[in-house]
Amino acid sequence: MQNTSQTGRNYEEAACAMLQRFGYKILVRNFTVHNVGELDIVAIKNNEVCIFEVKSRKASPYKFSSFGAPEYSITRSKRQKIYKTTRYLIQKYKLHDYNIRYLAVSLLFDERGLIQNVEFIPFD
């Protein structure tokens, strides 16, 4: 049985593969700034840098687990950390001329761990 961090990495990998099929170029994964925050996936398409926060939940017969839809776990505090970390990313990769978008990648999976539904949900 996989631990939760390995499972999370597997779902991030699946999200990256999907994004590449949609024409995104993955710039960096797990961009971390000590004591600030982490960005799961940073991808570029056209003149836009997209910051993707990957969230997953096991699908239940009632659609969502007791924790709610995956994207609901991106709290105000989490968003603030993402925004602060983005400032470091822009400086490091010289992305000043790009538009920035923030999206949750919401993954629902079944009891076997197979992805059943994927949504890309903007947040600000």
C-alpha positions in Angstrom: 0.0 0.0 0.0 1.3 3.5 -0.9 1.7 6.3 1.6 -0.2 9.5 1.0 2.9 11.4 -0.2 3.6 8.7 -2.9 -0.1 8.7 -3.9 0.1 12.5 -4.2 3.1 12.3 -6.4 1.4 9.8 -8.6 -1.6 12.1 -9.0 0.7 15.1 -9.7 2.4 13.0 -12.4 -1.0 12.2 -13.9 -1.9 15.9 -13.9 1.4 16.8 -15.6 0.8 14.2 -18.3 -2.7 15.6 -18.9 -1.4 19.2 -19.1 1.2 18.2 -21.6 -1.5 16.6 -23.8 -3.3 19.9 -23.6 -0.2 21.7 -24.9 1.3 23.1 -21.7 5.0 23.1 -21.2 5.9 22.1 -17.6 8.3 24.7 -16.2 8.8 23.3 -12.8 7.2 20.9 -10.3 7.2 21.3 -6.5 8.8 24.7 -6.6 9.5 25.3 -2.9 10.6 28.4 -1.0 11.6 27.6 2.6 9.2 29.1 5.2 7.0 30.5 2.4 5.3 27.8 0.4 5.2 25.3 -2.5 3.7 25.3 -6.0 2.7 21.9 -7.2 3.0 22.4 -10.9 4.0 25.5 -12.9 3.3 25.3 -16.6 3.4 27.7 -19.6 1.1 27.9 -22.6 1.1 30.9 -25.0 1.9 34.0 -22.9 0.5 32.6 -19.7 2.1 31.0 -16.7 -0.4 28.7 -14.9 0.1 27.7 -11.3 -1.6 24.4 -10.6 -2.5 23.2 -7.2 -3.3 19.5 -7.3 -6.0 18.2 -5.0 -7.5 14.7 -4.9 -10.2 12.9 -3.1 -11.6 9.4 -3.1 -15.0 9.4 -4.8 -17.8 8.2 -2.7 -21.3 7.1 -3.7 -22.3 10.6 -2.8 -19.7 12.1 -5.2 -17.4 13.6 -2.6 -15.8 12.3 0.6 -16.7 13.8 3.9 -13.9 16.4 3.3 -15.8 17.9 0.4 -14.7 18.5 -3.1 -10.9 18.5 -3.5 -10.7 22.2 -4.5 -12.4 23.2 -1.2 -9.2 22.4 0.6 -7.4 25.4 -0.9 -8.1 27.7 2.0 -7.4 31.5 2.1 -4.2 30.8 4.0 -3.1 28.3 1.4 -3.8 30.7 -1.4 -1.8 33.4 0.4 1.2 31.0 0.6 0.8 30.2 -3.1 0.7 33.9 -4.1 3.8 34.7 -2.0 5.7 31.7 -3.5 4.7 32.9 -7.0 6.6 36.2 -6.4 9.8 34.2 -5.9 9.0 32.1 -8.9 8.6 35.2 -11.1 11.9 36.5 -9.9 13.8 33.3 -10.3 12.5 32.5 -13.8 12.2 36.1 -15.0 8.5 35.7 -15.8 7.6 39.4 -15.5 6.1 39.6 -19.0 3.7 36.7 -18.5 0.1 36.7 -17.3 -0.4 34.5 -14.3 -3.4 32.2 -13.7 -4.1 30.0 -10.7 -6.0 26.7 -11.1 -6.9 23.8 -8.9 -6.6 20.4 -10.5 -9.4 18.5 -8.8 -9.0 14.7 -9.1 -11.5 12.2 -7.9 -10.4 8.6 -7.8 -12.0 5.3 -7.0 -11.2 2.6 -4.5 -8.6 1.1 -6.8 -6.8 4.5 -7.1 -7.9 5.1 -10.7 -8.8 8.6 -11.6 -12.5 9.0 -12.3 -12.9 12.7 -12.9 -10.6 15.7 -13.5 -11.5 19.3 -13.4 -9.4 22.5 -13.8 -10.9 25.2 -11.5 -9.6 28.7 -11.5 -9.1 30.4 -8.1 -7.9 33.8 -7.0 
